[in-house]
């Protein structure tokens, strides 16, 4: 049977229009669900054959309750599922929006597209039987912030529904009469003319319903309590893990700072020797200089890492062009490379698309990777920087003919304070934090880094940054 409903139909307003109007209560979606479950429990337990008019929020958790009743009671019951499902074809062909209906009679209901939008924010369940009648309505008020179908507002907050629940036969009968009056059909009515709602349900049924509602509410409260306890436990574990990492980090920092201090103290004690010759004195002074440089590198690296970790989540992504930044960084390091006898060059096409990177992060990434390549490449070697498109990313390769990295060291090079062996005997080495910072910046930008290397043949560090896709194909 195909039936069209009136355009200005609002079940919630019909109920409020009664004299005296029923009381409205603010309810959470969870409480509304518990009320519905309690009524379904009662109907199933008492084997009450009822006609149900239903319009509930989309979702399996809501549909499962109606399906549960239908499965337990069987085909003798009649269920009108008034969940609105817009169909593009229906709108184009008939100018209406189908309301799917599932029942033993297999009725189809249609609502005009010009329907009062309020009913789209209404949820209800009407139970009709000679033994028990009930009307449960909930209205989702308009909010400036977007509310999802479960009633969540602003991510964490839950919007309240304005709800009405009544078992008074006269109120339910008037609402039914208004609904039947709004059905524009000459076909047989959904509710038999002989049906009259009982004034009130039997006291025993109300008592059982109240008990079931309390039971369902207790289940909800227990679930909320359990979820809160689990969340608190997760937060405690996260804090404990963070404290462990902080302690480990502080211990590593202290240990790393102690090493150059020990070398400097040793060099100073040797310089006090009265029999010290000039070449030895020069060697110890060079040791002091190297260890001071290492100490300074450690302190600078630790401060950069702390600043990066503190600000990383707050850093905004910006659209950057590799061709605007790579040449400047390479030209800055070319004089240093020439002094060492290393050739540095780049190939970065100007037509490469823009990429996403944290604000100011690309330059820091380039400096760390380029300086590493030059540092571990001996005189006569080469360093190349090459850019190309790879799928939805732009790849930037840093290739060198340096000393390479042992295979067993590659998985560790991104760890804090890890350093490969120095490129020269008098090289104090870096802080072992540069690659850690590079990896963090790339992760925050939605990119990645990986390395291929072979000892005494060179290394290739490849970074990927996501391409900026312009909207609307422009």
C-alpha positions in Angstrom: 0.0 0.0 0.0 1.4 3.4 -1.0 0.4 6.3 1.3 1.5 9.9 1.4 1.7 11.8 4.6 0.8 15.5 5.0 3.6 18.0 4.5 3.2 19.7 7.9 3.2 16.5 10.0 5.1 16.7 13.3 4.4 14.0 15.9 6.2 16.0 18.6 4.1 19.1 18.0 0.9 17.0 17.9 1.7 15.7 21.4 2.6 19.2 22.7 -0.7 20.5 21.3 -2.7 18.3 23.8 -4.5 20.0 26.7 -2.9 19.8 29.1 0.4 19.2 27.3 2.5 16.3 28.5 5.7 17.1 30.4 8.9 17.2 28.4 12.2 16.0 29.8 15.8 16.4 28.6 17.2 12.9 27.9 20.5 11.7 26.6 20.5 9.3 23.6 21.6 6.5 25.9 18.6 7.1 28.2 16.3 7.1 25.3 17.7 3.8 24.2 17.2 2.3 27.6 13.5 3.4 27.6 13.0 1.7 24.3 14.8 -1.5 25.3 12.7 -1.7 28.5 9.5 -1.5 26.5 10.7 -4.1 24.0 11.6 -6.3 27.0 8.1 -6.0 28.4 6.4 -6.7 25.1 8.5 -9.8 24.5 8.2 -11.2 28.0 4.4 -10.7 28.0 4.1 -11.9 24.4 2.1 -8.8 23.5 1.1 -8.6 19.9 1.3 -4.9 19.1 1.4 -2.5 16.2 4.6 -0.4 16.3 5.1 3.0 14.7 8.9 3.6 14.8 11.2 6.4 13.7 14.6 6.1 15.4 18.1 7.4 14.7 20.0 5.4 12.0 22.3 2.7 13.3 22.4 -1.0 14.1 22.1 -0.3 17.8 18.6 1.1 17.3 17.5 -1.2 14.5 18.5 -4.3 16.6 15.8 -3.5 19.2 13.0 -3.5 16.6 14.4 -6.6 14.9 14.6 -8.3 18.3 10.9 -7.7 18.9 10.0 -8.9 15.4 12.0 -12.1 15.8 10.6 -12.9 19.2 6.9 -12.2 18.4 6.8 -13.2 14.8 4.7 -12.1 11.8 1.6 -11.5 13.9 3.0 -8.1 14.8 2.9 -5.1 12.5 5.8 -2.7 12.4 5.8 0.6 10.5 9.5 1.7 10.3 9.3 5.4 9.5 13.1 5.9 9.2 13.5 8.5 6.4 15.8 7.4 3.6 16.2 9.9 0.8 16.4 8.3 -2.6 17.7 10.5 -5.5 15.6 8.6 -8.0 12.5 9.0 -5.9 13.1 12.8 -5.6 13.6 13.2 -9.4 10.8 10.9 -10.4 8.0 11.7 -7.9 9.2 14.7 -6.0 8.9 12.7 -2.8 11.1 11.0 -0.2 10.5 7.4 0.6 9.9 6.4 4.2 10.7 2.7 4.3 8.1 0.6 6.0 8.5 -3.0 7.1 5.5 -4.9 8.3 3.5 -8.1 7.7 1.3 -6.0 5.4 4.3 -4.6 3.5 3.1 -1.0 3.4 5.1 1.8 1.8 4.9 5.3 3.0 5.9 8.5 1.2 6.7 12.0 2.6 6.9 15.0 0.3 10.3 16.7 0.0 8.6 19.9 1.3 7.9 18.2 4.6 8.3 20.3 7.8 12.0 19.7 8.5 11.2 19.3 12.2 10.1 15.7 11.7 13.5 14.9 10.4 14.8 15.7 13.9 12.1 13.7 15.6 12.4 10.1 16.9 9.5 8.1 18.3 8.1 4.7 19.1 4.3 4.2 19.4 3.2 0.9 20.8 -0.5 0.0 20.2 -2.2 -3.1 21.7 -5.4 -3.8 23.7 -3.2 -4.5 26.8 -0.5 -1.9 26.5 -0.1 1.4 24.7 2.7 3.9 25.0 4.0 7.0 23.2 7.8 7.9 23.4 8.9 11.0 21.5 12.3 12.7 21.3 13.1 15.9 19.5 16.7 17.0 18.6 16.8 20.8 18.8 18.7 22.8 16.2 22.2 23.8 17.3 24.7 26.1 15.7 27.3 23.4 16.1 26.9 20.2 14.1 25.3 17.3 16.0 25.7 13.8 14.7 22.9 11.2 14.7 23.8 9.8 18.1 23.6 13.3 19.5 27.3 14.1 19.9 28.1 17.8 19.9 31.6 19.2 19.4 33.3 15.8 19.5 33.1 15.1 23.3 29.9 16.7 24.5 26.5 15.1 24.3 23.4 17.1 23.2 20.2 16.5 25.2 17.0 15.4 23.4 13.7 16.9 24.4 11.5 13.8 25.2 7.9 12.9 26.0 6.8 9.6 27.4 3.2 8.9 28.2 0.9 5.9 28.7 -2.4 7.9 28.8 -4.8 6.4 26.3 -6.5 9.7 25.5 -3.3 11.5 24.6 -2.1 8.6 22.4 -5.6 8.3 20.8 -5.6 11.9 19.9 -2.2 11.7 18.4 -3.3 8.6 16.4 -6.4 10.5 15.1 -4.2 13.4 14.0 -1.8 11.0 12.2 -4.7 9.2 10.4 -6.2 12.6 9.5 -2.8 13.6 7.9 -2.6 10.5 5.8 -3.8 11.5 2.3 -5.1 8.1 1.2 -8.5 6.6 0.4 -7.2 3.1 1.2 -7.8 1.3 4.4 -6.4 3.0 7.5 -3.3 1.7 9.3 -5.2 1.5 12.6 -8.6 -0.3 12.6 -11.5 1.9 13.4 -12.5 -0.4 16.2 -9.2 0.0 18.0 -9.4 2.2 21.1 -6.4 2.8 23.3 -6.9 1.6 26.9 -7.0 4.6 29.4 -4.0 3.3 31.2 -2.0 0.0 31.2 -2.6 -2.6 33.9 -0.7 -1.7 37.1 1.2 -4.9 37.0 2.5 -4.1 33.5 3.6 -0.6 34.6 5.3 -2.1 37.6 7.2 -4.5 35.4 8.0 -1.8 32.9 9.4 0.4 35.7 11.6 -2.5 37.0 12.9 -3.1 33.5 13.7 0.5 33.0 15.6 0.6 36.3 17.5 -2.5 35.2 18.3 -1.1 31.8 19.4 2.2 33.4 21.6 0.3 35.8 23.2 -1.5 32.9 23.9 1.9 31.2 25.4 3.4 34.5 27.6 0.3 34.9 28.8 0.6 31.3 29.5 4.3 31.7 31.4 3.5 35.0 33.4 0.7 33.3 34.3 2.9 30.4 35.4 5.7 32.7 37.6 3.4 34.7 39.1 2.0 31.5 39.8 5.5 30.2 41.4 6.5 33.5 43.5 3.3 33.4 44.6 4.1 29.9 45.5 7.7 30.9 47.5 6.4 33.9 49.4 4.0 31.7 50.1 6.7 29.2 51.4 9.0 31.9 53.5 6.2 33.4 55.0 5.4 30.0 55.6 9.1 29.4 57.4 9.4 32.8 59.5 6.4 31.9 60.5 7.9 28.6 61.3 11.2 30.2 63.5 9.5 32.8 65.2 7.4 30.1 65.7 10.6 28.0 67.2 12.5 30.9 69.5 9.7 31.8 70.7 9.5 28.2 71.3 13.3 28.1 73.3 13.2 31.3 75.4 10.3 30.1 76.1 12.0 26.7 77.1 15.2 28.4 79.4 13.4 30.8 81.5 11.8 28.0 83.0 15.1 26.6 83.4 16.5 30.1 85.5 13.4 31.0 87.7 13.8 27.9 88.1 17.5 28.6 89.1 16.9 32.2 91.6 14.2 31.0 93.1 16.7 28.4 93.4 19.4 31.1 95.2 17.1 33.5 97.7 16.0 30.8 98.4 19.7 29.8 99.7 20.3 33.4 102.5 17.8 32.9 105.9 19.7 33.1 107.5 17.3 30.6 104.8 17.9 28.0 106.3 18.5 24.5 104.8 20.8 21.9 103.3 18.2 19.6 101.6 16.5 22.6 100.4 19.8 23.9 98.9 20.6 20.5 97.2 17.2 20.4 95.6 17.7 23.8 94.5 21.3 22.9 92.9 19.8 19.8 91.1 17.2 22.0 89.8 20.0 24.2 88.5 21.9 21.1 86.9 18.8 19.7 85.2 17.9 22.9 84.0 21.5 23.4 82.5 21.3 19.9 80.8 18.0 20.8 79.4 19.4 24.0 78.0 22.4 22.2 76.6 20.1 19.5 74.9 18.0 22.2 73.4 21.0 24.0 72.2 22.5 20.7 70.7 19.2 19.6 68.9 18.6 22.9 67.4 22.1 22.8 66.3 21.6 19.2 64.7 18.2 20.0 62.9 19.6 23.0 61.5 22.5 21.0 60.5 20.2 18.2 58.7 17.8 20.5 57.0 20.6 22.4 55.7 22.5 19.4 55.3 19.6 16.9 51.5 19.1 17.5 50.9 22.8 17.3 52.9 23.3 14.1 50.8 24.2 11.1 51.3 22.6 7.7 52.2 24.9 4.9 52.4 24.5 1.1 56.0 24.7 0.0 57.9 24.5 -3.3 61.1 22.4 -3.3 62.5 24.5 -6.1 62.3 27.6 -3.9 64.2 26.1 -1.0 66.6 23.4 -2.1 68.9 25.6 -4.2 69.4 28.1 -1.3 70.4 25.3 1.1 72.7 23.6 -1.3 74.5 26.8 -2.2 75.1 27.5 1.5 76.9 24.2 1.9 78.8 24.1 -1.4 81.8 26.2 0.0 82.2 23.8 2.9 82.0 20.9 0.6 84.6 22.4 -1.8 87.0 22.9 1.1 86.7 19.2 1.9 87.0 18.3 -1.8 83.5 17.0 -2.2 81.3 17.9 -5.2 77.7 18.9 -4.3 74.9 19.3 -6.9 71.2 19.1 -7.2 68.5 18.3 -9.7 65.1 19.6 -8.6 62.7 20.4 -11.6 60.9 23.7 -11.2 57.6 22.0 -12.3 57.5 19.7 -9.2 54.2 20.2 -7.4 53.9 21.9 -4.1 54.1 19.7 -1.0 52.8 19.8 2.6 55.4 20.3 5.3 55.3 21.8 8.8 56.1 25.5 8.9 59.8 26.0 8.5 60.4 22.3 8.7 61.6 21.6 5.1 64.7 23.8 5.5 65.7 22.0 8.8 65.2 18.6 7.1 67.4 19.6 4.2 70.2 21.1 6.4 70.4 17.9 8.6 70.4 15.5 5.7 72.7 17.5 3.4 75.3 18.2 6.2 75.3 14.5 7.1 76.0 13.5 3.5 78.9 15.9 3.2 80.3 15.0 6.6 80.5 11.3 5.8 81.8 11.7 2.3 85.6 11.8 1.8 87.6 14.0 -0.5 86.9 13.3 -4.2 83.4 12.1 -3.4 80.0 13.4 -4.6 76.7 14.4 -3.0 73.5 14.7 -5.1 70.1 16.0 -4.2 67.4 14.8 -6.6 63.6 15.5 -6.7 60.9 13.6 -8.5 57.2 12.8 -8.3 56.2 9.4 -6.9 52.5 8.8 -6.8 50.8 11.2 -4.4 54.2 12.2 -3.0 57.3 14.1 -4.0 60.5 12.3 -3.3 63.8 14.0 -2.5 66.9 11.8 -2.5 70.2 12.6 -0.8 72.8 10.4 -2.5 76.4 10.3 -1.5 79.5 8.2 -2.2 80.6 8.3 1.4 81.6 5.7 3.9 78.1 4.1 4.1 76.4 2.5 7.0 76.8 -1.0 8.2 73.6 -3.1 7.7 73.2 -3.8 11.4 73.3 -0.1 12.2 70.6 1.1 9.7 67.6 0.2 12.0 69.2 2.3 14.8 70.2 5.5 13.1 66.9 7.2 13.9 67.2 6.5 17.6 68.1 9.4 19.9 71.9 9.9 20.5 72.8 7.1 18.1 75.9 7.9 16.1 77.6 6.0 13.3 81.4 5.9 13.5 83.1 9.2 12.7 84.3 9.9 9.2 87.7 10.9 10.5 89.8 10.0 13.6 89.7 13.6 15.0 86.0 14.1 14.3 84.1 14.3 17.6 80.8 13.3 15.9 77.5 14.9 16.2 74.8 14.8 18.9 73.0 11.8 17.2 69.7 13.8 17.2 69.6 15.2 13.7 67.9 12.2 12.1 65.5 11.9 15.0 64.3 15.5 14.4 64.1 14.9 10.7 61.9 11.8 11.2 59.6 13.7 13.6 59.1 16.6 11.2 58.3 14.2 8.4 55.8 12.3 10.4 54.0 15.5 11.4 53.9 16.5 7.7 52.4 13.2 6.7 55.6 12.1 5.0 58.3 9.4 5.6 62.0 8.7 5.3 63.9 5.5 4.5 67.6 4.8 3.7 69.6 2.4 1.6 73.3 2.1 2.3 76.3 -0.1 1.8 79.6 0.3 3.6 82.3 2.0 1.7 80.0 2.6 -1.3 77.7 5.4 0.0 74.1 6.0 1.2 70.8 7.3 -0.2 68.3 8.9 2.2 64.9 9.3 0.6 62.2 11.5 2.0 58.6 11.7 0.9 56.2 14.6 1.3 52.5 14.6 0.3 51.6 16.6 -2.7 49.2 19.5 -2.3 46.1 18.7 -4.2 44.1 21.8 -5.3 40.4 21.7 -4.6 37.7 21.6 -7.3 40.3 20.6 -9.8 41.7 24.1 -10.1 
